[in-house]
Amino acid sequence: MSELFKKNVKIKSSFIGGFGASFASFKFIRKNKSILFFYIIPFLLNILILSLLLYLAWINIFPFLKNHLTGDAWYFTFLKPLLVPILLIFLFFITTVVYGFIGNILCSPFLNALSQKTQEIISGKKNDKPLSLKDSLEDFTRTFKNFFKMFFVIIIVYILSLFLLLIPLIGAMIYSMIGYFITSFILGLQFLDYPLDRRKYTFKEKLKIVWKFKYSTIGLGISYLIVSMIPIFGFLGINMCIMGASSIFEKNISPALSEYKIS
């Protein structure tokens, strides 16, 4: 990993910094209104994508889960009044996570532009390689491939974590907490993937770099999970975190990296 970073570099990574970076995007927009154009298009697409996913989940998945979570055991008498709200919360959480991945893929050309413009404003340096349709299509393809790589990593980690369920009483609680933090890390990685991808890092290198800044990454991912569950306001979640990730990268990660890999 040492070749990726400057020698004796100080890593600036904090949960609070990562969590607050997405919310700082509103202040950033007020000072740089020119970026609004790149903000609006993915925002509108996010409304369409999340609305469609919630509709499909309500029509297809919710009835299926409700019909299969029944029984004659005595505890179902106590659980039945709580069943619907618990299912709704669970379904909304899962839909929100899926939306985070799908929204990133479908909106990737616009989100890449938003990420790049944010970095250019923060650094004061314009990217020598202008945005183009060809590059946007290539970005879309890479984002699609990275989705499946990240999905594979999630599955492996979750399977390995299943052994925690063997621990009496606290095993399930620890498993749930680990799952929540893993999801947050992967989501944060997705947002940081845009500036890292422009430097042509491999997926393995990206994981190493982001793990070095894991606290900021987890904070960023948790901010997305919280914001995306707020009605209406949640549609801004991906945009906020894309800008937050660009800020974290430009201010903390970029100065720590040993070299630029832009070709």
Secondary structure, 3 states (H helix, E strand, C coil): CHHHECCCCCCCCCHHHHHHHHHCHHHHHHHCHHHHHHHHHHHHHHHHHHHHHHHHHHHHHHHHHHHHCCCCCCHHHHHHHHHHHHHHHHHHHHHHHHHHHHHHHHCHHHHHHHHHHHHHHHHCCCCCCCCCHHHHHHHHHHHHHHHHHHHHHHHHHHHHHHHHHHCCCCHHHHHHHHHHHHHHHHHHHHHHHHHHHHCCCCHHHHHHHHHHCHHHHHHHHHHHHHHHCCCCHHHHHHHHHHHHHHHHHHHHHHHHECCCCCC
